[in-house]
Amino acid sequence: MCRLLAYAAPRETTVSEVIGAENAGAFQRMTTVHNDGWGTAWLAAGPGEPEPEVESLRVSTPGQHDPLLESALTEDASTSRLVHLRLATDTHKRTKVNTHPFLKEEFAFAHNGSIIPVEIFEELLRPESYGDVEGTTDSELYFAFIRQEIRDLGGTVADGVVSAVQKLRAAFPVASLNAVVLTNEELIVVHANSTAYVNDATFRSYGVDPEALPIDHREYYYKLAMYQAADGTTVFSSTGIDLAGWSRVPDDTITRVDLDTLELSQRKIFDSTQTATRLEPTALNDATILELAPRRERRNPYNWAI
């Protein structure tokens, strides 16, 4: 149970510039609830390096008054960044190795959800896939399973993500599999939570007063929204900041942003029998899902149109 924010832009910029100073402040203040650490990953090229690489920072203490988090949101510029605020589930400890984003094989991963019982991963992951798992979280096992799928398919990162999410939905039918993946070539956002929900009792079990929650946490906790600017900048966020004017990311989809062209493509992850129908309301700040046109006219080798 966490908060996610990610963007891709045509130039180096900051979270504050992308979502506004008030929203950046509101995002940091959410660490009063999501107070089990925070982390960020971004693209950076060092002196003499021709291509940017994914860098990361993880801090296992609350971020409300952390100048490093404030700097990551308001000062540290990059063409792409993800930020994760952690609310630890179950008995997973507040440690650096349990803090998102996880960075392996040159790409970063952050998750928002709870995948239980974790013992099922023993049937899904081969022993060698456990080799570089450092912590104790379900989220890191999710990441390990994605990397296993990539290796098995011999395909792209996106192919492995789709395959992993499809198999995990079958194994964990009511889990939220929301996630963000950042490589040096693409930003990938998974919105897969149509069977998952939280209620007041959930927050009370974590010692959180439901009346003190940020906006949209009680009704739309796992929902993701997105915004596209005229210059191609694309930003994704979970709830808790002002999302007026944003679009809801369609349920049970994967969105890919090409970091070179800023072309955006989406596809459904599941067929109709795997996509659940919920009775809970689905509108988010009265925003409608806009038609997402690619930034450039070119053939899409991924065939990712919905």
Residue pairs with C-beta under 8 A, 6 or more apart in sequence:
1 34
1 87
1 89
1 112
1 113
1 114
1 198
1 202
1 206
1 221
2 34
2 84
2 85
2 86
2 87
2 100
2 110
2 111
2 112
2 238
3 27
3 30
3 34
3 84
3 85
3 87
3 112
3 238
3 240
4 82
4 83
4 84
4 110
4 112
4 178
4 179
4 180
4 224
4 236
4 237
4 238
5 15
5 19
5 27
5 82
5 83
5 235
5 236
5 237
5 238
6 80
6 81
6 82
6 83
6 180
6 182
6 187
6 189
6 235
6 236
6 237
7 13
7 15
7 18
7 19
7 80
7 81
7 187
7 233
7 234
7 235
7 236
8 79
8 80
8 187
8 233
8 234
8 257
8 259
8 262
9 18
9 79
9 80
9 231
9 232
9 233
9 234
9 262
10 79
10 231
10 232
10 233
10 262
11 79
12 77
12 78
12 79
13 77
13 78
13 79
13 233
14 73
14 74
14 75
14 76
14 77
15 24
15 27
15 72
15 73
15 74
15 81
15 83
16 24
16 73
16 74
18 229
18 233
18 235
19 27
19 227
19 235
19 237
19 241
21 74
22 242
23 241
23 242
24 73
24 74
26 214
26 240
26 241
26 242
27 73
27 83
27 85
27 237
27 240
27 241
28 63
28 64
28 69
28 70
28 73
29 64
29 214
30 85
30 214
30 240
31 38
31 62
31 63
31 64
31 66
31 69
31 85
32 62
32 64
33 87
33 208
33 212
33 213
33 214
33 217
34 85
34 86
34 87
35 62
35 63
35 64
35 87
36 60
36 62
36 86
36 87
36 88
36 94
36 99
37 58
37 59
37 60
37 61
37 62
37 63
37 86
37 88
37 94
37 96
37 98
37 99
38 58
38 59
38 62
38 63
38 66
38 69
38 83
38 84
38 85
38 86
38 99
39 56
39 57
39 58
39 59
39 83
39 84
39 86
39 99
39 100
39 101
39 110
40 56
40 57
40 69
40 72
40 81
40 82
40 83
40 84
40 101
41 54
41 55
41 56
41 57
41 81
41 82
41 101
41 103
41 108
41 110
41 182
42 54
42 55
42 56
42 76
42 78
42 80
42 81
42 82
42 182
43 52
43 53
43 54
43 55
43 78
43 79
43 80
43 81
43 182
43 184
43 259
44 52
44 53
44 55
44 78
45 51
45 52
45 53
51 184
52 79
52 184
53 106
53 184
54 103
54 106
54 107
54 108
54 182
54 183
54 184
56 101
56 103
56 108
57 68
57 72
58 96
58 99
58 100
58 101
59 66
59 68
59 69
59 96
59 99
60 94
60 95
60 96
60 98
60 99
61 94
63 69
63 85
72 81
72 83
73 83
79 259
80 182
80 187
80 259
81 182
82 101
82 108
82 110
82 180
82 182
82 187
84 99
84 100
84 101
84 110
84 112
84 180
86 94
86 98
86 99
86 100
87 206
88 94
88 98
89 114
89 116
89 138
89 206
90 114
90 116
92 98
92 135
92 136
92 137
92 138
93 136
95 135
97 134
97 135
98 135
98 136
98 137
98 140
100 109
100 110
100 111
100 139
101 108
101 109
101 110
101 180
101 182
102 108
102 109
102 110
102 139
102 140
102 143
103 109
104 132
104 143
104 147
105 147
106 183
106 184
107 157
107 181
107 182
107 183
107 184
108 181
108 182
108 183
109 139
109 142
109 143
109 146
109 179
109 180
109 181
110 139
110 179
110 180
111 138
111 139
111 142
111 143
111 177
111 178
111 179
112 176
112 178
112 179
112 222
112 238
113 139
113 175
113 176
113 177
113 178
113 193
113 196
113 222
114 138
114 175
114 176
115 138
115 139
115 141
115 142
115 168
115 172
115 175
115 177
116 138
116 172
116 175
118 138
118 141
120 171
120 172
121 138
121 141
121 145
123 171
124 145
124 167
124 168
124 171
125 141
125 144
125 145
125 148
126 148
129 144
129 145
129 147
129 148
130 144
132 144
133 140
133 141
133 144
134 140
142 164
142 168
142 177
142 179
145 164
145 167
145 168
146 160
146 161
146 164
146 181
147 160
148 164
149 159
149 160
149 161
149 163
149 164
149 167
150 156
150 157
150 159
150 160
151 160
152 163
153 159
153 160
153 163
156 302
157 181
157 183
157 186
157 188
158 186
158 188
158 254
158 256
158 302
161 179
161 181
161 188
161 190
161 254
162 254
162 267
162 269
165 177
165 179
165 190
165 192
165 254
165 269
166 269
166 270
166 274
168 175
168 177
169 175
169 177
169 192
169 269
169 270
169 274
170 274
173 195
174 195
174 196
175 195
175 196
176 192
176 193
176 196
176 222
177 190
177 192
177 193
178 190
178 191
178 192
178 193
178 222
178 224
178 238
179 189
179 190
180 187
180 188
180 189
180 190
180 236
181 187
181 188
181 189
181 190
182 188
184 259
185 258
185 259
185 260
186 256
186 257
186 258
186 259
187 234
187 256
187 257
187 259
188 254
188 255
188 256
188 257
189 224
189 226
189 236
189 249
189 254
189 255
189 256
189 257
190 254
190 269
191 224
191 249
191 250
191 251
191 252
191 253
191 254
191 255
192 251
192 252
192 253
192 269
192 270
193 222
193 223
193 251
194 251
194 252
194 275
194 276
194 277
194 278
195 276
195 278
196 222
197 221
197 222
197 278
197 280
198 221
198 222
199 218
200 210
200 218
203 209
203 210
203 213
203 217
204 210
210 218
214 239
214 240
214 241
215 239
215 240
215 241
215 242
216 223
216 239
216 240
216 243
216 284
216 285
217 239
217 240
219 280
219 281
220 239
220 284
221 238
221 239
222 238
223 238
223 239
223 248
223 249
223 282
223 284
224 236
224 237
224 238
224 248
224 249
225 236
225 237
225 238
225 239
225 243
225 246
225 247
225 248
225 249
225 284
225 285
225 287
226 234
226 235
226 236
226 237
226 246
226 247
226 249
226 255
227 234
227 235
227 245
227 246
227 247
228 234
228 264
228 292
232 262
232 295
233 262
234 257
234 262
234 264
236 249
236 255
237 243
237 246
239 284
243 284
243 285
243 287
244 285
244 287
245 287
246 284
246 285
246 287
247 287
247 288
247 289
247 290
248 282
248 283
248 284
248 287
248 288
248 289
249 255
250 266
250 268
250 289
250 306
251 275
251 282
252 268
252 269
252 270
252 274
252 275
253 266
253 267
253 268
253 269
253 306
254 266
254 267
254 269
254 304
255 264
255 265
255 266
256 264
256 265
256 266
256 302
256 304
257 263
257 264
258 264
258 265
261 295
261 296
261 298
262 295
263 294
263 295
263 296
263 298
263 300
264 292
264 294
264 295
265 292
265 294
265 300
265 302
265 304
265 305
266 292
266 304
266 305
266 306
267 302
267 303
267 304
267 305
267 306
268 275
268 306
294 300
